[in-house]
Amino acid sequence: RPEAALDREVYFCHPARIEPMVRAVITDLKAGVRDSEDVWMMKNGRPTLVRYMAVRDADGSYVGTMEAVQDLSFAEKHFREM
């Protein structure tokens, strides 16, 4: 994320059209409904995986969410060469 995203609520670091999905995922992570959620998409013409993961303390209590964005172009190339 760009530096401008610092100190902003995570919901507002995403396009408005996906804010409801992000809110739903984080609500489920907080509630323990799930521990992670994968969102597959094409971003700027590249296959991309966005993974949301619950971060929990030693007692299993929710302390936050980690969002990881990975460009999967390397994998697409690998499968084409098989």
Secondary structure, DSSP 8 states (H G I E B T S, - for coil): --GGGTTS-GGGGS-GGGHHHHHHHHHHHHHTS-SEEEEEEEETTEEEEEEEEEEE-TT--EEEEEEEEEE-HHHHHHHHT-
